[in-house]
Amino acid sequence: MSVRAGREFLAVPGPTTIPDEVLQAMQRPAMEIYSKPLIALTDSLLRDLGRLFATEGHCYIYIANGHGAWEAALSNVLSRGDKVLALESGKFAVDWGDTAARLGLEVEVLKGDWRHAVHPAEVERRLRQDGGGTIKAILALQIDTSTGVVNDIAAIGQALRAAQHDALLMVDTVASLGCMPFAMDAWGIDVAVAGSQKGLMTPPGLGFVAAGSRARDAHRKAGLRTPYWDWSVRDGDSHYQKYAGTPPMHLMFALRQALDMLFAEGLDNAFRRHQLLAEAVRRAVTVWKKSNVIDFNIIEAAERSDTVTTVLMADGCNPNALREYCDSKCGVVLGRGLGPLNGKAFRIAHMGHVNAPMILGTLGVVETGLRALGVAHGQGGVQAAIEWLSDNVRP
Ligand SMILES: *Cc1c(COP(=O)(O)O)cnc(C)c1O
């Protein structure tokens, strides 16, 4: 017997739930690629991406996922043999560094332990040792989706300035843009990267890159430029050049609708909604962990992200059995543990198009699964989430 009839609920950190209005925005015939409405659509998207990144810099839309946006960012500002420093806080910074290595860059990883955020003081210390300025770029993540950590990007920017180092600061916001504050120019970020399918509630397939003035200077002598990713080509006057070919028009209409919804809600409200729902998840996990079987992956409460929570299970417990139960019996899909966390953790996403019933429902299903599988857990996690929301979302 199962109780999974109806729409499956994706509680995975990407792709996330796509609002019906966004799905419907794609239901239209293709259009001529030089038509005025399509050109106006591109202009509006580029303008609003700049607003989301909070930058006066140039934005680029690629037909790509986050991995493509990573490659776009690296190849536009660096040359073969350049050294980059990847700040490890989970799987994704290391993977971005791996992409860099495969492009012919020299990659140094500033080691992290997967249970803490990047320490800005360690970044500063490493940069001070690099008096000759051999490090050309720093790769950092605002939220690492594997560990559930949020890094203090403003403080990392401050660390670069304190060390008086002029490496470019490149930041991945794939799992945070539109869900929490980000201020590219104010924080001294040179290149920012995002994707469509996480906080931005749009189908997978678009990658975004924003470039500040220092990045555009570096671009002029970058040796890794290739025809598809190249900013100079995309800066050209013709609309066709902006996508290095046919525009992904249906995804563009979807993104337009998603951004309209985000701006109608108000960015500050959307950030607050994410905070409130994330805290509801954390309240539940805090109760469940009383059994000493369940725990937060991220040790410091202040370093836990507002878009995804990575939950550890003690040896001998199988998080994939819990995921299987929640999916096959209850229709809720939880994220798996990535890399070394596979078989040790599950992840609850709370990013993008999420609301109270989705989060309370997900927590209720996880608690149902824990009980059905006989996993020891503190009683009353969902109740704690309810108390948090009812105390903080006032009539
Ligand atoms: C999902 C994710 C990526 C990779 O994005 P894809 O679209 O799967 O290529 C990169 N960085 C972060 C932080 C992510 O969450």
The ligand as an ORCA input file, in Angstrom:
! r2SCAN-3c Opt
* xyz 0 1
  C      23.429     22.341     -8.942
  C      24.659     23.127     -8.694
  C      25.647     23.284     -9.658
  C      25.635     22.554    -10.966
  O      24.564     22.921    -11.743
  P      24.099     21.994    -12.960
  O      23.003     22.804    -13.538
  O      23.672     20.702    -12.403
  O      25.258     21.852    -13.880
  C      26.701     24.107     -9.389
  N      26.808     24.732     -8.214
  C      25.885     24.601     -7.253
  C      26.045     25.322     -5.960
  C      24.783     23.791     -7.454
  O      23.864     23.654     -6.487
*
